[in-house]
Amino acid sequence: MTAPLDGLRVLEFCDQRGEFAGKLLAALGADVVKVELPHGSPTRAIGPFLDDLPGPERSLFFWHYNEGKRSLTLDLDSANGRDYALALIRSADVVLESLPGHWIADQAPGALTTTPTLIWCAISDFGKDGPWAGYQASDLLHLALGGQMMVSGYPADDEGRFDAPPIAPQMWHAYHMGGLAAVMNLMAALSYRDTCGLGQFIDLSIHEACANQTEIHLSYFLAAGVCLDRQSQFAKSVARDGTHMVTMVAGFGDPVHRILEWAEDAGLTHDLTAEEYDDPAHLRSRPGRARIDELISRLVATGTAGEIFAEAQARGLTWAPIRLPHENLQDAHFQFRHTFAHVQPPEAPGAYWNSGAAWLSDTMPWLSGRPSPRLGEHNAAVGREWLDSALREPN
Amino acid sequence: MTAKVESSGADVASRPLPLQGIRVLDFLWLGAGAWGSRYLASFGAEVIRIEWHEKHDFLRFNRPYLYPGDDRPVDDASPNRGGHFNNINPGKLGISLNIHHPKGKALFRRLLATADVVTENFTATTMERWGLGYNALRAVRPDIIYCQQSGFGHTGPYRDYRSMGPVAAGISGITAMSGLPERPPAGFGFSYLDVMAPWLLAVAVMAALRQRRRTGQGQHLDLSQVGAAFQFLGPALLDFQANGRAYRRTGNASPHIPAAPHGVYRCHGREDWIAIACFDEAQWQALVREMGNPVWASSADFASLEQRLAKNGELDRQLSSWTALHQKYALMRRLQAAGVPAAACQTAADRVERDEQLAARGFFVPLPHSEIGEYRVESIPGRLERTPASAGGRLGRGAPCYAEDNEYVYRELLGLSAKEIEDLKRTEAA
């Protein structure tokens, strides 16, 4: 099976702001060559580490965000290193860069003029222009500016008071949003290039990606001038084994009816009626919500998370356990769907399960299970393959 | 400097767009999913939403409602004023079509013969039950690209399970990773996967189009909203297996890139906050200077990053008492100018009305709408220099009113006569 980006040469000059985008391109089949300074990308120093011992081949962050790439070291401060980089760029289909202000970022205009088929995707915190273009950011700061923090955390009490500050969702979501937005734009640019042979520059602002990603919050304000507060994740009920459950009272069918039926079957006494919830406003009201939530809590407590999950779904309720990521590794559903792939990262004593297929298809694979590269592992190979074929047709 | 791009119909029609010439028959509805085809439309694809009034996209009717800016009459029962619907669906065309009616199904097949892509986010067996599964589709159009996105995917033990945003975030692990360690999970205050999974869907469709260009083959893609989440969860998965450590919530701390201070601090106002992060000594020293070199900051307790981390609580308390005197934006500008990473915590109102960067970049775009007049949407993240995306699609227009494009699709694309269209309407086929 060929992959959609088979043969596409991507040269990556990225820190944490762009590595996720490069990883997605590798999973789509591109030959992603990650250029690192001789002592390694700074992301090799991001934890957690294997056995909690730092080392350039021991960063679990680096392992995940650089799966499937190759590594080439260059001294970009030296004339030789810079010449080599420019030669690689002339041989590339795509440059993916997240180092605004660095020498490499300044090469974009010249490179695009030299090679009109080149696509150069520049990922920066705020974009190439504007009053904040020179500002510093981080994952936390992006989630502050993007709007995620002000609607996340613990909702207010009945008097509208908060007992905790806004809390940023974890981990690294600003770079997931920026990276996925970058890849969306890259795929569009590739479409254009496939039809007419022209590449282009892509200016990707992580801030704009984040600002786009608060689901109903912006549309609520744009339509009604209303700012919604922190929203609950319907996660108050606790199963017998201590697991929190998501227990939505929403969706098609009549969830209230089904909950009451289940309560009856479970022998739970209550004084709710399905009729009182015929008016949707009752469910949205505090007392109406509180009454059904109390019954749901008692219902959820009658079984383990697994039992409640199975029973609820069998009854057509939109309920699920709140799990930690690793608690899905043994789940037969995710195994069936190749959600995880076996990979042996550098220096790991064995293979681990990491994220696998993003889709299932008989004709279009998602490549997973390929480890992140050791520092400079592919210096010789890339030089041989990319620079000896400078006269080849663009992909 | 990348220029602001206008989205009016006349202007867009003359511009090259990356997906021009691609036709998508779109059954993506509600929240999760529908964003995906919005991006395809903004890159220039002709996205035709297929709807039927017997099972309306309920977002058409959900609050908040958009009101016209002028004094035109407003119909409270209109299916065209839902704020979220109009936010998620700009740039798409809309037709009414009853695919359960034999004539409706026949029309669908005629359209299908001219289409490149079919997208849907129904529950797993729906399209098959309607006789519109992949094999049925490719019998009409052999190289069709059929992209489905359901909650748990089209196969597997949970195939028929119900999912919405909080379920997907809850079971995958996204929710459990956010909040305070000693309290229950807090998660995102919205359905993060409802927009992220559709971004992945847009990538999948464009990848499939490329795959088809190169192999000549149609494609069948089975996506899961829950499955998408794991692309974001690698380090937590690996930490458990490599180090035997279950993920533990850390609030706003930054354990993996050490930083202190690192968190949010109250500013002047009822619920005004600023995020501040100092990753090195230069940033910390700049912060200390901005605070006016207070005595507490020069204490040996805060001299190094390690020491500041050890005295985290005290550091945050001291910093808070200073930030509380300042307005969040003024403080952000001042600290950034001094070289300190700082960012106001913005609400939706802040992003629309006070975010100078989004304003300078033309992020909020007005689009025309047949019933409402004009309304604003956020634009697509990313500036393609040669072929900029259009928030209103090829038409430079907001979301479609119900059946708005019947005339175009049935008369112009399929060549039906006015009488034939009237018959279809009368017999509830379209």
Interface residues (C-beta under 8 A of the other chain):
Chain A: T2 P4 L5 L24 L28 I46 G47 P48 L50 D51 D52 L60 F61 W63 H64 Y65 E67 F126 G127 K128 D129 G130 P131 W132 A133 G134 Y135 Q136 A137 S138 D139 L140 L141 H142 L143 A144 L145 G146 G147 Q148 M149 M150 V151 S152 G153 Y154 F162 A164 P165 P166 I167 A168 P169 Q170 M171 W172 H173 H176 M177 G178 L180 A181 A182 V183 M184 N185 M187 A188 A189 L190 S191 Y192 D194 C196 L198 Q200 F201 I202 D203 L204 S205 H207 E208 A209 A211 N212 Q213 T214 E215 I216 H217 L218 S219 Y220 F221 L222 A223 A224 G225 V226 C227 L228 R230 Q231 Q233 F234 A235 K236 H244 M245 V246 M248 A250 G251 Q313 G316 L317 T318 W319 A320 P321 I322 R323 L324 P325 H326 E327 N328 L329 A332 H333 F334 F336 R337 T339 F340 P345 A348 Y352 W353 N354 S355 G356 A357 A358 W359 L360 S361 D362 T363 M364
Chain B: M1 T2 P16 P18 L19 G31 Y39 F43 R63 P64 Y65 L66 G83 H84 N86 N87 I88 F152 G153 H154 T155 G156 P157 Y158 D160 Y161 R162 S163 M164 G165 P166 V167 A169 G170 I171 S172 G173 I174 T175 A176 M177 S178 G179 L180 R183 P184 P185 A186 G187 F188 G189 F190 S191 Y192 D194 V195 M196 W199 L200 A202 V203 A204 M206 A207 A208 L209 R210 Q211 R213 R214 T215 Q217 G218 Q219 H220 L221 D222 L223 S224 G227 A228 F230 Q231 F232 L233 G234 P235 A236 L237 L238 D239 F240 Q241 A242 N243 R245 A246 Y247 R249 T250 G251 N252 S254 P255 H256 I257 A259 H262 G263 V264 R266 E271 W273 I274 A275 A277 F279 Q336 G339 V340 P341 A342 A343 A344 C345 Q346 T347 A348 A349 D350 R351 V352 D355 E356 Q357 L358 A360 R361 F363 F364 Y375 R376 V377 E378 S379 I380 P381 G382 R383 L384 E385 R386 T387 A389
